[in-house]
Amino acid sequence: MTTHKSQGQTLQHVLVDLQSCHRTEAPYVMVSRVTSLRGLLILRSFNGNIISCHQS
């Protein structure tokens, strides 16, 4: 399933490949679809620079 297609979905289990992220929004969309951390599996190591936090 693509990141775009997963938007709006709620999933029990998610396997994500964060190395494939080309936009900064993609990691958030990918990991926020799963209902708990137990259902999240990250496929392989990734560049931590793709994750950012904007404080409001």
PDB file of N, CA, C and O in Angstrom, chain B, residues numbered from 101:
ATOM      1  N   MET B 101       0.865  -1.167   0.000  1.00  0.00           N
ATOM      2  CA  MET B 101       0.000   0.000   0.000  1.00  0.00           C
ATOM      3  C   MET B 101       0.910   1.228   0.000  1.00  0.00           C
ATOM      4  O   MET B 101       1.911   1.262   0.716  1.00  0.00           O
ATOM      5  N   THR B 102       0.571   2.206  -0.780  1.00  0.00           N
ATOM      6  CA  THR B 102       1.368   3.428  -0.823  1.00  0.00           C
ATOM      7  C   THR B 102       1.046   4.330   0.363  1.00  0.00           C
ATOM      8  O   THR B 102       0.003   4.188   1.002  1.00  0.00           O
ATOM      9  N   THR B 103       1.958   5.261   0.649  1.00  0.00           N
ATOM     10  CA  THR B 103       1.733   6.229   1.726  1.00  0.00           C
ATOM     11  C   THR B 103       0.476   7.031   1.447  1.00  0.00           C
ATOM     12  O   THR B 103      -0.333   7.262   2.346  1.00  0.00           O
ATOM     13  N   HIS B 104       0.312   7.453   0.207  1.00  0.00           N
ATOM     14  CA  HIS B 104      -0.856   8.253  -0.164  1.00  0.00           C
ATOM     15  C   HIS B 104      -2.150   7.472   0.072  1.00  0.00           C
ATOM     16  O   HIS B 104      -3.113   8.012   0.617  1.00  0.00           O
ATOM     17  N   LYS B 105      -2.170   6.218  -0.335  1.00  0.00           N
ATOM     18  CA  LYS B 105      -3.376   5.402  -0.185  1.00  0.00           C
ATOM     19  C   LYS B 105      -3.687   5.098   1.285  1.00  0.00           C
ATOM     20  O   LYS B 105      -4.846   4.883   1.640  1.00  0.00           O
ATOM     21  N   SER B 106      -2.667   5.080   2.135  1.00  0.00           N
ATOM     22  CA  SER B 106      -2.882   4.757   3.548  1.00  0.00           C
ATOM     23  C   SER B 106      -3.471   5.911   4.351  1.00  0.00           C
ATOM     24  O   SER B 106      -3.964   5.698   5.460  1.00  0.00           O
ATOM     25  N   GLN B 107      -3.431   7.118   3.819  1.00  0.00           N
ATOM     26  CA  GLN B 107      -3.971   8.262   4.550  1.00  0.00           C
ATOM     27  C   GLN B 107      -5.441   8.027   4.863  1.00  0.00           C
ATOM     28  O   GLN B 107      -6.222   7.627   3.999  1.00  0.00           O
ATOM     29  N   GLY B 108      -5.802   8.282   6.117  1.00  0.00           N
ATOM     30  CA  GLY B 108      -7.182   8.089   6.550  1.00  0.00           C
ATOM     31  C   GLY B 108      -7.489   6.682   7.026  1.00  0.00           C
ATOM     32  O   GLY B 108      -8.579   6.430   7.540  1.00  0.00           O
ATOM     33  N   GLN B 109      -6.548   5.761   6.865  1.00  0.00           N
ATOM     34  CA  GLN B 109      -6.743   4.373   7.280  1.00  0.00           C
ATOM     35  C   GLN B 109      -6.285   4.188   8.728  1.00  0.00           C
ATOM     36  O   GLN B 109      -5.412   4.913   9.205  1.00  0.00           O
ATOM     37  N   THR B 110      -6.867   3.231   9.412  1.00  0.00           N
ATOM     38  CA  THR B 110      -6.398   2.790  10.723  1.00  0.00           C
ATOM     39  C   THR B 110      -6.068   1.314  10.584  1.00  0.00           C
ATOM     40  O   THR B 110      -6.917   0.513  10.191  1.00  0.00           O
ATOM     41  N   LEU B 111      -4.829   0.957  10.908  1.00  0.00           N
ATOM     42  CA  LEU B 111      -4.361  -0.406  10.690  1.00  0.00           C
ATOM     43  C   LEU B 111      -3.835  -1.017  11.982  1.00  0.00           C
ATOM     44  O   LEU B 111      -3.269  -0.314  12.820  1.00  0.00           O
ATOM     45  N   GLN B 112      -4.018  -2.310  12.142  1.00  0.00           N
ATOM     46  CA  GLN B 112      -3.528  -3.023  13.325  1.00  0.00           C
ATOM     47  C   GLN B 112      -2.021  -3.266  13.243  1.00  0.00           C
ATOM     48  O   GLN B 112      -1.316  -3.173  14.248  1.00  0.00           O
ATOM     49  N   HIS B 113      -1.536  -3.578  12.049  1.00  0.00           N
ATOM     50  CA  HIS B 113      -0.120  -3.894  11.842  1.00  0.00           C
ATOM     51  C   HIS B 113       0.383  -3.143  10.617  1.00  0.00           C
ATOM     52  O   HIS B 113      -0.288  -3.071   9.588  1.00  0.00           O
ATOM     53  N   VAL B 114       1.581  -2.585  10.757  1.00  0.00           N
ATOM     54  CA  VAL B 114       2.175  -1.836   9.656  1.00  0.00           C
ATOM     55  C   VAL B 114       3.658  -2.188   9.569  1.00  0.00           C
ATOM     56  O   VAL B 114       4.367  -2.173  10.575  1.00  0.00           O
ATOM     57  N   LEU B 115       4.114  -2.500   8.379  1.00  0.00           N
ATOM     58  CA  LEU B 115       5.530  -2.702   8.084  1.00  0.00           C
ATOM     59  C   LEU B 115       5.940  -1.533   7.205  1.00  0.00           C
ATOM     60  O   LEU B 115       5.426  -1.382   6.097  1.00  0.00           O
ATOM     61  N   VAL B 116       6.862  -0.702   7.685  1.00  0.00           N
ATOM     62  CA  VAL B 116       7.242   0.494   6.934  1.00  0.00           C
ATOM     63  C   VAL B 116       8.713   0.445   6.546  1.00  0.00           C
ATOM     64  O   VAL B 116       9.546  -0.114   7.259  1.00  0.00           O
ATOM     65  N   ASP B 117       9.009   1.040   5.407  1.00  0.00           N
ATOM     66  CA  ASP B 117      10.380   1.187   4.926  1.00  0.00           C
ATOM     67  C   ASP B 117      10.673   2.680   4.882  1.00  0.00           C
ATOM     68  O   ASP B 117      10.397   3.341   3.881  1.00  0.00           O
ATOM     69  N   LEU B 118      11.228   3.206   5.960  1.00  0.00           N
ATOM     70  CA  LEU B 118      11.468   4.641   6.052  1.00  0.00           C
ATOM     71  C   LEU B 118      12.611   5.100   5.154  1.00  0.00           C
ATOM     72  O   LEU B 118      12.762   6.299   4.921  1.00  0.00           O
ATOM     73  N   GLN B 119      13.418   4.170   4.646  1.00  0.00           N
ATOM     74  CA  GLN B 119      14.468   4.535   3.692  1.00  0.00           C
ATOM     75  C   GLN B 119      13.870   5.020   2.379  1.00  0.00           C
ATOM     76  O   GLN B 119      14.526   5.737   1.623  1.00  0.00           O
ATOM     77  N   SER B 120      12.653   4.641   2.112  1.00  0.00           N
ATOM     78  CA  SER B 120      12.024   5.005   0.838  1.00  0.00           C
ATOM     79  C   SER B 120      11.362   6.379   0.870  1.00  0.00           C
ATOM     80  O   SER B 120      10.800   6.807  -0.138  1.00  0.00           O
ATOM     81  N   CYS B 121      11.416   7.078   1.998  1.00  0.00           N
ATOM     82  CA  CYS B 121      10.753   8.381   2.132  1.00  0.00           C
ATOM     83  C   CYS B 121      11.487   9.451   1.342  1.00  0.00           C
ATOM     84  O   CYS B 121      12.699   9.624   1.478  1.00  0.00           O
ATOM     85  N   HIS B 122      10.739  10.160   0.519  1.00  0.00           N
ATOM     86  CA  HIS B 122      11.319  11.246  -0.264  1.00  0.00           C
ATOM     87  C   HIS B 122      10.821  12.600   0.211  1.00  0.00           C
ATOM     88  O   HIS B 122      11.411  13.625  -0.128  1.00  0.00           O
ATOM     89  N   ARG B 123       9.762  12.624   0.980  1.00  0.00           N
ATOM     90  CA  ARG B 123       9.203  13.873   1.500  1.00  0.00           C
ATOM     91  C   ARG B 123       9.169  13.794   3.018  1.00  0.00           C
ATOM     92  O   ARG B 123       9.081  12.703   3.583  1.00  0.00           O
ATOM     93  N   THR B 124       9.237  14.937   3.676  1.00  0.00           N
ATOM     94  CA  THR B 124       9.292  14.943   5.138  1.00  0.00           C
ATOM     95  C   THR B 124       7.979  14.522   5.782  1.00  0.00           C
ATOM     96  O   THR B 124       7.981  14.112   6.943  1.00  0.00           O
ATOM     97  N   GLU B 125       6.859  14.608   5.071  1.00  0.00           N
ATOM     98  CA  GLU B 125       5.568  14.221   5.637  1.00  0.00           C
ATOM     99  C   GLU B 125       5.373  12.712   5.643  1.00  0.00           C
ATOM    100  O   GLU B 125       4.602  12.192   6.449  1.00  0.00           O
ATOM    101  N   ALA B 126       6.055  12.011   4.765  1.00  0.00           N
ATOM    102  CA  ALA B 126       5.839  10.575   4.585  1.00  0.00           C
ATOM    103  C   ALA B 126       6.076   9.752   5.852  1.00  0.00           C
ATOM    104  O   ALA B 126       5.255   8.887   6.157  1.00  0.00           O
ATOM    105  N   PRO B 127       7.163   9.979   6.609  1.00  0.00           N
ATOM    106  CA  PRO B 127       7.350   9.160   7.818  1.00  0.00           C
ATOM    107  C   PRO B 127       6.194   9.301   8.800  1.00  0.00           C
ATOM    108  O   PRO B 127       5.768   8.310   9.394  1.00  0.00           O
ATOM    109  N   TYR B 128       5.683  10.508   8.979  1.00  0.00           N
ATOM    110  CA  TYR B 128       4.554  10.715   9.893  1.00  0.00           C
ATOM    111  C   TYR B 128       3.335   9.931   9.423  1.00  0.00           C
ATOM    112  O   TYR B 128       2.695   9.238  10.214  1.00  0.00           O
ATOM    113  N   VAL B 129       3.018  10.041   8.150  1.00  0.00           N
ATOM    114  CA  VAL B 129       1.850   9.333   7.612  1.00  0.00           C
ATOM    115  C   VAL B 129       2.037   7.831   7.785  1.00  0.00           C
ATOM    116  O   VAL B 129       1.105   7.132   8.181  1.00  0.00           O
ATOM    117  N   MET B 130       3.225   7.335   7.495  1.00  0.00           N
ATOM    118  CA  MET B 130       3.477   5.895   7.576  1.00  0.00           C
ATOM    119  C   MET B 130       3.299   5.352   8.994  1.00  0.00           C
ATOM    120  O   MET B 130       2.612   4.349   9.188  1.00  0.00           O
ATOM    121  N   VAL B 131       3.902   5.995   9.972  1.00  0.00           N
ATOM    122  CA  VAL B 131       3.862   5.434  11.326  1.00  0.00           C
ATOM    123  C   VAL B 131       2.589   5.783  12.084  1.00  0.00           C
ATOM    124  O   VAL B 131       2.265   5.123  13.071  1.00  0.00           O
ATOM    125  N   SER B 132       1.864   6.800  11.648  1.00  0.00           N
ATOM    126  CA  SER B 132       0.656   7.197  12.385  1.00  0.00           C
ATOM    127  C   SER B 132      -0.586   6.401  11.984  1.00  0.00           C
ATOM    128  O   SER B 132      -1.661   6.644  12.534  1.00  0.00           O
ATOM    129  N   ARG B 133      -0.478   5.479  11.064  1.00  0.00           N
ATOM    130  CA  ARG B 133      -1.619   4.656  10.647  1.00  0.00           C
ATOM    131  C   ARG B 133      -1.873   3.509  11.611  1.00  0.00           C
ATOM    132  O   ARG B 133      -2.985   2.983  11.662  1.00  0.00           O
ATOM    133  N   VAL B 134      -0.862   3.111  12.377  1.00  0.00           N
ATOM    134  CA  VAL B 134      -0.959   1.939  13.248  1.00  0.00           C
ATOM    135  C   VAL B 134      -1.559   2.336  14.599  1.00  0.00           C
ATOM    136  O   VAL B 134      -1.320   3.438  15.092  1.00  0.00           O
ATOM    137  N   THR B 135      -2.341   1.429  15.189  1.00  0.00           N
ATOM    138  CA  THR B 135      -3.059   1.740  16.425  1.00  0.00           C
ATOM    139  C   THR B 135      -2.191   1.655  17.675  1.00  0.00           C
ATOM    140  O   THR B 135      -2.543   2.238  18.700  1.00  0.00           O
ATOM    141  N   SER B 136      -1.060   0.939  17.617  1.00  0.00           N
ATOM    142  CA  SER B 136      -0.163   0.854  18.777  1.00  0.00           C
ATOM    143  C   SER B 136       1.255   0.583  18.291  1.00  0.00           C
ATOM    144  O   SER B 136       1.460   0.130  17.165  1.00  0.00           O
ATOM    145  N   LEU B 137       2.227   0.863  19.146  1.00  0.00           N
ATOM    146  CA  LEU B 137       3.624   0.605  18.789  1.00  0.00           C
ATOM    147  C   LEU B 137       3.895  -0.881  18.585  1.00  0.00           C
ATOM    148  O   LEU B 137       4.794  -1.251  17.830  1.00  0.00           O
ATOM    149  N   ARG B 138       3.132  -1.722  19.247  1.00  0.00           N
ATOM    150  CA  ARG B 138       3.317  -3.176  19.078  1.00  0.00           C
ATOM    151  C   ARG B 138       3.009  -3.623  17.655  1.00  0.00           C
ATOM    152  O   ARG B 138       3.507  -4.656  17.207  1.00  0.00           O
ATOM    153  N   GLY B 139       2.205  -2.863  16.954  1.00  0.00           N
ATOM    154  CA  GLY B 139       1.853  -3.210  15.588  1.00  0.00           C
ATOM    155  C   GLY B 139       2.734  -2.559  14.537  1.00  0.00           C
ATOM    156  O   GLY B 139       2.483  -2.704  13.341  1.00  0.00           O
ATOM    157  N   LEU B 140       3.768  -1.838  14.974  1.00  0.00           N
ATOM    158  CA  LEU B 140       4.658  -1.128  14.053  1.00  0.00           C
ATOM    159  C   LEU B 140       5.963  -1.889  13.896  1.00  0.00           C
ATOM    160  O   LEU B 140       6.632  -2.194  14.884  1.00  0.00           O
ATOM    161  N   LEU B 141       6.324  -2.196  12.662  1.00  0.00           N
ATOM    162  CA  LEU B 141       7.595  -2.845  12.366  1.00  0.00           C
ATOM    163  C   LEU B 141       8.308  -2.008  11.312  1.00  0.00           C
ATOM    164  O   LEU B 141       7.780  -1.774  10.225  1.00  0.00           O
ATOM    165  N   ILE B 142       9.520  -1.561  11.651  1.00  0.00           N
ATOM    166  CA  ILE B 142      10.332  -0.785  10.712  1.00  0.00           C
ATOM    167  C   ILE B 142      11.258  -1.767  10.013  1.00  0.00           C
ATOM    168  O   ILE B 142      12.017  -2.484  10.666  1.00  0.00           O
ATOM    169  N   LEU B 143      11.198  -1.802   8.692  1.00  0.00           N
ATOM    170  CA  LEU B 143      11.875  -2.809   7.880  1.00  0.00           C
ATOM    171  C   LEU B 143      13.389  -2.785   8.028  1.00  0.00           C
ATOM    172  O   LEU B 143      14.007  -3.838   8.183  1.00  0.00           O
ATOM    173  N   ARG B 144      13.994  -1.607   7.985  1.00  0.00           N
ATOM    174  CA  ARG B 144      15.457  -1.503   8.037  1.00  0.00           C
ATOM    175  C   ARG B 144      15.866  -0.148   8.589  1.00  0.00           C
ATOM    176  O   ARG B 144      15.028   0.735   8.774  1.00  0.00           O
ATOM    177  N   SER B 145      17.145   0.012   8.850  1.00  0.00           N
ATOM    178  CA  SER B 145      17.626   1.284   9.389  1.00  0.00           C
ATOM    179  C   SER B 145      17.373   2.396   8.371  1.00  0.00           C
ATOM    180  O   SER B 145      17.223   2.146   7.175  1.00  0.00           O
ATOM    181  N   PHE B 146      17.330   3.626   8.876  1.00  0.00           N
ATOM    182  CA  PHE B 146      17.029   4.766   8.013  1.00  0.00           C
ATOM    183  C   PHE B 146      17.773   5.992   8.507  1.00  0.00           C
ATOM    184  O   PHE B 146      18.249   6.021   9.642  1.00  0.00           O
ATOM    185  N   ASN B 147      17.872   6.988   7.671  1.00  0.00           N
ATOM    186  CA  ASN B 147      18.520   8.250   8.002  1.00  0.00           C
ATOM    187  C   ASN B 147      17.602   9.032   8.940  1.00  0.00           C
ATOM    188  O   ASN B 147      16.493   9.401   8.555  1.00  0.00           O
ATOM    189  N   GLY B 148      18.053   9.284  10.151  1.00  0.00           N
ATOM    190  CA  GLY B 148      17.245   9.990  11.139  1.00  0.00           C
ATOM    191  C   GLY B 148      16.915  11.421  10.764  1.00  0.00           C
ATOM    192  O   GLY B 148      16.025  12.026  11.364  1.00  0.00           O
ATOM    193  N   ASN B 149      17.615  11.977   9.782  1.00  0.00           N
ATOM    194  CA  ASN B 149      17.349  13.353   9.353  1.00  0.00           C
ATOM    195  C   ASN B 149      15.997  13.508   8.660  1.00  0.00           C
ATOM    196  O   ASN B 149      15.529  14.631   8.467  1.00  0.00           O
ATOM    197  N   ILE B 150      15.367  12.403   8.286  1.00  0.00           N
ATOM    198  CA  ILE B 150      14.050  12.518   7.648  1.00  0.00           C
ATOM    199  C   ILE B 150      12.953  12.796   8.664  1.00  0.00           C
ATOM    200  O   ILE B 150      11.838  13.167   8.297  1.00  0.00           O
ATOM    201  N   ILE B 151      13.272  12.616   9.949  1.00  0.00           N
ATOM    202  CA  ILE B 151      12.310  12.874  11.020  1.00  0.00           C
ATOM    203  C   ILE B 151      12.567  14.265  11.577  1.00  0.00           C
ATOM    204  O   ILE B 151      13.697  14.592  11.941  1.00  0.00           O
ATOM    205  N   SER B 152      11.541  15.071  11.643  1.00  0.00           N
ATOM    206  CA  SER B 152      11.702  16.407  12.224  1.00  0.00           C
ATOM    207  C   SER B 152      10.506  16.710  13.112  1.00  0.00           C
ATOM    208  O   SER B 152       9.425  16.145  12.946  1.00  0.00           O
ATOM    209  N   CYS B 153      10.720  17.601  14.046  1.00  0.00           N
ATOM    210  CA  CYS B 153       9.675  17.999  14.973  1.00  0.00           C
ATOM    211  C   CYS B 153       9.550  19.512  14.934  1.00  0.00           C
ATOM    212  O   CYS B 153      10.530  20.229  15.135  1.00  0.00           O
ATOM    213  N   HIS B 154       8.355  19.990  14.679  1.00  0.00           N
ATOM    214  CA  HIS B 154       8.099  21.427  14.652  1.00  0.00           C
ATOM    215  C   HIS B 154       7.307  21.787  15.896  1.00  0.00           C
ATOM    216  O   HIS B 154       6.151  21.389  16.040  1.00  0.00           O
ATOM    217  N   GLN B 155       7.922  22.534  16.789  1.00  0.00           N
ATOM    218  CA  GLN B 155       7.234  22.945  18.006  1.00  0.00           C
ATOM    219  C   GLN B 155       6.345  24.136  17.710  1.00  0.00           C
ATOM    220  O   GLN B 155       6.746  25.059  17.000  1.00  0.00           O
ATOM    221  N   SER B 156       5.129  24.114  18.259  1.00  0.00           N
ATOM    222  CA  SER B 156       4.220  25.237  18.017  1.00  0.00           C
ATOM    223  C   SER B 156       4.083  26.100  19.235  1.00  0.00           C
ATOM    224  O   SER B 156       3.355  27.092  19.210  1.00  0.00           O
TER     225      SER B 156
END
